[in-house]
Amino acid sequence: MAEQNQTQEHVVELGQEEVHHGYDHLYQDPTFWVAMAIITFFLLLIWKKIPAMIGKMLDSRVNEISAQLDNAQTLREEASALLAKYQRDQRDAEKVAAEMIAHAEEEVKLLAGDAKVQIATMVERRTKLAEQKIAQSEANALKEIQQLSVEVATAAARELIAGNMKKADHDALITADTDKLDSQLH
């Protein structure tokens, strides 16, 4: 027990010696000056309102990205609406074609007794015509969808590139293209 008390006293003495570090005054201790520098630094940051400026910059960037996402969503919705419209048009064209075929078949039944050969050729021609109209309507609808998709994609890409391309990158791209044109002309 006595040894344990002596050990504790020895630890207390060592602790006091370690805290003293051999400096007579607090202002001679480098730890004090480091702490003062850190406190001064943070007070300077708060005084100059640096966190508020950083917050404003982040908020403006968030707003830009949000606007770009909203624009992309609007473009996507417009493209979806146009696709749905063209699909409805295609279904309507198929209904019209089916009605035309049904009408042609009714005509065949009415005229079947007298001119089977003439009616058969007429039905065949009308069926081919209806199929051609359907094929042409489908081709036109697909072409319009492709053109619209290209336009929407080009517009979205143009906006994204314009929004994300830095001025230096833009200038470098223009310089490279003009150099390329000059080398092709000479």
Secondary structure, DSSP 8 states (H G I E B T S, - for coil): -HHHHHHHHHHHHHHHHHHHTT-SSGGG-HHHHHHHHHHHHHHHHHHTTHHHHHHHHHHHHHHHHHHHHHHHHHHHHHHHHHHHHHHHHHHHHHHHHHHHHHHHHHHHHHHTTT-HHHHHHHHHHHHHHHHHHHHHHHHHHHHHHHHHHHHHHHHHHHHHHHHH--HHHHHHHHHHHHHHHHHHH-
